[in-house]
Amino acid sequence: MAPDVQAAFADYLVVPERNVLLLDPELPLHLGALIEPLAVSVHAVRLGSPTPGSKVLVIGGGPIGQSVVIALQMAGVREIALSEPAEDRRELVSTLGVTVLDPADGPVPEQAAEALGAPADLAIDAVGVSATMADALKATRLGGSVVLVGMGSPTLEIPAFAVSTEERSIVGSFTYTARDFADATAWAGAHAAALAPLVSRTVPPTQAHEAFTALAAGDGPPGKILVAFDDEPRNDLGTSAAPTLQEATR
């Protein structure tokens, strides 16, 4: 998040011991790159304080929105709908066992209410632009909550009456606590199969620039791209023992 700090893809890193967590030996090493976005999502879900009986709408089916779905399931939430315009991302999210909505099919708040059986108790905006925030507010019940974890725009227009007269809460969410990260690490160690579908592609360093350029142009896969510093192929659960893996997308 600091553009003046050059830190990505270093050969070696030195960090405080207190910041190091051991991966479960059964977790394929490349899936360790998914723990950070999962921790972001665990934090966002905890700020929203859903109960297992809550009705939740997630807006945005990119890597963070996908991780939010998993974090909601970790919290025991069963009624989840997710809105995403890209077909390939909707297909990926549907494999996670939640209802997917296409904004092209009609107003998202109306689709969400139909899918959930009532307005949402909580909406989590994993996009973060004015239109998605407006949908998130309109899709929640009176007194409902919206967690903003997406950062699609530095400035948002917010329909103020939807907040004040209908007493909704908006909570901002950024990164995670040490406990969120530790809990995400522990969960990942026991649920590798649930995380594996979130990785769409693994590339060597020689293809990293091309991958970043495509992502910047909006031409990326539905899930994560990982940069692997070895040449061994992987199956869905990543059977190779890559010495170093960095996360290419967030």
C-alpha positions as semicolon CSV with decimal commas, in nm:
position;residue;x (nm);y (nm);z (nm)
1;M;0,000;0,000;0,000
2;A;0,304;0,228;0,012
3;P;0,411;0,308;-0,347
4;D;0,751;0,437;-0,232
5;V;0,844;0,101;-0,078
6;Q;0,993;-0,157;-0,315
7;A;0,925;-0,491;-0,148
8;A;0,759;-0,738;-0,385
9;F;0,923;-1,055;-0,514
10;A;1,238;-1,029;-0,303
11;D;1,458;-1,338;-0,285
12;Y;1,472;-1,318;0,094
13;L;1,276;-1,135;0,361
14;V;1,355;-1,065;0,724
15;V;1,052;-1,019;0,947
16;P;0,990;-1,020;1,323
17;E;0,945;-1,369;1,460
18;R;0,609;-1,269;1,609
19;N;0,479;-1,214;1,254
20;V;0,561;-1,567;1,135
21;L;0,297;-1,839;1,133
22;L;0,366;-2,199;1,035
23;L;0,151;-2,351;0,764
24;D;-0,012;-2,684;0,826
25;P;0,216;-2,951;0,669
26;E;-0,086;-3,085;0,480
27;L;-0,157;-2,750;0,310
28;P;-0,009;-2,730;-0,041
29;L;0,242;-2,449;-0,023
30;H;0,099;-2,243;-0,306
31;L;-0,237;-2,218;-0,127
32;G;-0,060;-2,030;0,149
33;A;-0,082;-1,727;-0,082
34;L;-0,460;-1,729;-0,028
35;I;-0,435;-1,678;0,348
36;E;-0,382;-1,302;0,321
37;P;-0,700;-1,228;0,120
38;L;-0,888;-1,474;0,339
39;A;-0,772;-1,282;0,648
40;V;-0,896;-0,958;0,488
41;S;-1,235;-1,123;0,444
42;V;-1,244;-1,275;0,791
43;H;-1,188;-0,926;0,930
44;A;-1,464;-0,775;0,714
45;V;-1,712;-1,044;0,815
46;R;-1,632;-1,001;1,184
47;L;-1,693;-0,628;1,156
48;G;-2,036;-0,707;1,010
49;S;-2,118;-0,937;1,306
50;P;-2,351;-1,177;1,124
51;T;-2,517;-1,466;1,302
52;P;-2,571;-1,810;1,147
53;G;-2,927;-1,702;1,070
54;S;-2,831;-1,375;0,897
55;K;-2,919;-1,308;0,535
56;V;-2,610;-1,167;0,364
57;L;-2,549;-1,011;0,023
58;V;-2,195;-0,992;-0,113
59;I;-2,138;-0,748;-0,398
60;G;-1,844;-0,838;-0,619
61;G;-1,719;-1,184;-0,710
62;G;-1,348;-1,113;-0,747
63;P;-1,083;-1,270;-0,524
64;I;-1,192;-1,070;-0,217
65;G;-1,562;-1,135;-0,276
66;Q;-1,486;-1,504;-0,320
67;S;-1,292;-1,504;0,007
68;V;-1,576;-1,317;0,181
69;V;-1,809;-1,603;0,089
70;I;-1,570;-1,850;0,251
71;A;-1,531;-1,627;0,558
72;L;-1,910;-1,607;0,594
73;Q;-1,929;-1,985;0,575
74;M;-1,654;-2,005;0,839
75;A;-1,881;-1,791;1,060
76;G;-2,170;-2,034;1,007
77;V;-2,377;-1,812;0,778
78;R;-2,596;-2,021;0,549
79;E;-2,804;-1,773;0,348
80;I;-2,565;-1,594;0,114
81;A;-2,619;-1,432;-0,225
82;L;-2,345;-1,277;-0,437
83;S;-2,380;-1,029;-0,723
84;E;-2,121;-1,029;-1,001
85;P;-2,145;-0,917;-1,367
86;A;-1,872;-1,147;-1,505
87;E;-2,000;-1,490;-1,605
88;D;-1,675;-1,675;-1,530
89;R;-1,664;-1,533;-1,179
90;R;-2,028;-1,624;-1,120
91;E;-1,949;-1,979;-1,229
92;L;-1,655;-1,995;-0,987
93;V;-1,858;-1,857;-0,695
94;S;-2,143;-2,098;-0,763
95;T;-1,905;-2,385;-0,686
96;L;-1,879;-2,244;-0,333
97;G;-2,244;-2,329;-0,276
98;V;-2,409;-1,985;-0,272
99;T;-2,668;-1,812;-0,489
100;V;-2,516;-1,597;-0,763
101;L;-2,688;-1,295;-0,916
102;D;-2,625;-1,125;-1,251
103;P;-2,681;-0,745;-1,230
104;A;-2,786;-0,755;-1,595
105;D;-3,096;-0,953;-1,493
106;G;-3,244;-0,666;-1,294
107;P;-3,189;-0,443;-0,992
108;V;-2,957;-0,616;-0,748
109;P;-3,160;-0,525;-0,436
110;E;-3,471;-0,686;-0,583
111;Q;-3,283;-0,997;-0,694
112;A;-3,119;-1,028;-0,352
113;A;-3,451;-0,998;-0,166
114;E;-3,598;-1,270;-0,386
115;A;-3,298;-1,499;-0,344
116;L;-3,274;-1,450;0,033
117;G;-3,649;-1,438;0,099
118;A;-3,622;-1,089;0,251
119;P;-3,393;-0,786;0,242
120;A;-3,042;-0,864;0,360
121;D;-2,942;-0,812;0,720
122;L;-2,588;-0,740;0,606
123;A;-2,430;-0,642;0,275
124;I;-2,056;-0,661;0,213
125;D;-1,936;-0,442;-0,072
126;A;-1,622;-0,599;-0,218
127;V;-1,613;-0,353;-0,509
128;G;-1,626;-0,009;-0,353
129;V;-1,775;0,228;-0,611
130;S;-2,078;0,455;-0,578
131;A;-2,314;0,223;-0,766
132;T;-2,230;-0,084;-0,558
133;M;-2,257;0,110;-0,232
134;A;-2,602;0,235;-0,338
135;D;-2,706;-0,124;-0,413
136;A;-2,568;-0,244;-0,080
137;L;-2,767;0,016;0,112
138;K;-3,089;-0,044;-0,082
139;A;-3,056;-0,422;-0,049
140;T;-3,040;-0,420;0,332
141;R;-3,334;-0,406;0,570
142;L;-3,415;-0,109;0,792
143;G;-3,141;-0,090;1,052
144;G;-2,918;-0,320;0,849
145;S;-2,543;-0,293;0,805
146;V;-2,303;-0,249;0,516
147;V;-1,933;-0,334;0,537
148;L;-1,716;-0,161;0,278
149;V;-1,407;-0,371;0,203
150;G;-1,369;-0,296;-0,169
151;M;-1,157;0,002;-0,269
152;G;-1,266;0,062;-0,627
153;S;-1,282;0,438;-0,585
154;P;-1,124;0,681;-0,337
155;T;-1,447;0,885;-0,329
156;L;-1,806;0,761;-0,308
157;E;-2,146;0,923;-0,346
158;I;-2,370;0,786;-0,072
159;P;-2,751;0,820;-0,062
160;A;-2,762;0,985;0,279
161;F;-3,131;0,926;0,350
162;A;-3,080;0,551;0,308
163;V;-2,837;0,576;0,598
164;S;-3,002;0,830;0,828
165;T;-3,378;0,788;0,789
166;E;-3,356;0,407;0,769
167;E;-3,084;0,383;1,035
168;R;-2,835;0,171;0,849
169;S;-2,473;0,143;0,955
170;I;-2,170;0,165;0,725
171;V;-1,847;0,012;0,852
172;G;-1,512;0,042;0,678
173;S;-1,282;-0,261;0,671
174;F;-0,911;-0,265;0,589
175;T;-0,665;-0,556;0,621
176;Y;-0,689;-0,761;0,943
177;T;-0,579;-0,817;1,299
178;A;-0,315;-1,068;1,405
179;R;-0,598;-1,290;1,531
180;D;-0,782;-1,272;1,198
181;F;-0,464;-1,379;1,017
182;A;-0,394;-1,662;1,262
183;D;-0,751;-1,790;1,237
184;A;-0,740;-1,779;0,857
185;T;-0,413;-1,971;0,864
186;A;-0,553;-2,240;1,092
187;W;-0,870;-2,277;0,886
188;A;-0,678;-2,299;0,559
189;G;-0,469;-2,584;0,696
190;A;-0,780;-2,796;0,741
191;H;-0,968;-2,691;0,426
192;A;-0,727;-2,701;0,132
193;A;-0,994;-2,842;-0,099
194;A;-1,221;-2,543;-0,032
195;L;-0,945;-2,296;-0,116
196;A;-0,810;-2,467;-0,428
197;P;-1,084;-2,345;-0,668
198;L;-0,985;-1,984;-0,596
199;V;-0,657;-2,028;-0,786
200;S;-0,718;-1,993;-1,159
201;R;-0,364;-1,989;-1,290
202;T;0,000;-2,028;-1,184
203;V;0,272;-1,861;-1,391
204;P;0,654;-1,850;-1,374
205;P;0,832;-1,518;-1,307
206;T;0,899;-1,474;-1,679
207;Q;0,523;-1,439;-1,735
208;A;0,452;-1,222;-1,431
209;H;0,473;-0,889;-1,615
210;E;0,234;-1,014;-1,881
211;A;-0,007;-1,131;-1,611
212;F;0,005;-0,796;-1,427
213;T;-0,051;-0,608;-1,753
214;A;-0,355;-0,820;-1,838
215;L;-0,500;-0,771;-1,491
216;A;-0,454;-0,394;-1,513
217;A;-0,646;-0,402;-1,842
218;G;-0,930;-0,598;-1,682
219;D;-0,844;-0,911;-1,878
220;G;-0,780;-1,162;-1,602
221;P;-0,913;-1,502;-1,496
222;P;-1,198;-1,539;-1,247
223;G;-0,971;-1,626;-0,954
224;K;-0,616;-1,573;-0,838
225;I;-0,301;-1,574;-1,046
226;L;0,003;-1,696;-0,854
227;V;0,367;-1,647;-0,949
228;A;0,566;-1,964;-0,876
229;F;0,944;-1,968;-0,852
230;D;0,985;-2,321;-0,978
231;D;0,898;-2,508;-1,295
232;E;0,698;-2,797;-1,155
233;P;0,337;-2,837;-1,267
234;R;0,059;-2,856;-1,008
235;N;-0,277;-3,019;-0,988
236;D;-0,573;-2,842;-0,826
237;L;-0,435;-2,899;-0,479
238;G;-0,076;-2,825;-0,577
239;T;0,126;-3,138;-0,510
240;S;0,463;-2,982;-0,589
241;A;0,673;-2,828;-0,312
242;A;0,755;-2,487;-0,453
243;P;1,023;-2,311;-0,250
244;T;0,876;-1,964;-0,285
245;L;0,540;-1,836;-0,402
246;Q;0,416;-1,480;-0,414
247;E;0,064;-1,358;-0,461
248;A;0,017;-1,180;-0,791
249;T;-0,338;-1,057;-0,743
250;R;-0,550;-0,938;-0,458
